[in-house]
Amino acid sequence: MDTTGQSARAERFLPDWIVGGAIRIALVPGLWAWGRANAGIWPEVMPDTIAAAAIWNIPFLSASQTAQIAVWGAQLVAFLLLVGFLTRLVGFALLVACGVYAFWVMPEAWTSVAVLAAAGFYLFARGGGAFSIDGAIVATLR
């Protein structure tokens, strides 16, 4: 059975640059807004976020470290997704963050985590699409 034409038809119907770009752009506002809402003056974070991080009980990290990683990481990830740089690494970071969130922070919110993890997995597996810095780098190396 020859299946070489099926992937080409799927690519013509919904190219990776559309899907990757849509996922990247869809994640940016939420990550940026959450990061800005919980950020203080560099490198501080809001005291409420540190108090919440103390409840999360993530092993190996203090509450202030956890809060700083979450807040500043969300803003960095949002920026990297916006420009499309290191998209596969960002997708992997989103998968790790989803795992941490699902196991230690809020296990009862697994449905929301599953959606974000699916977006992170797509970015990790396929990249951010042709309209990104990563896509431009790959195109110049061909």
Disulfide bonds with the S-S distance in Angstrom:
none
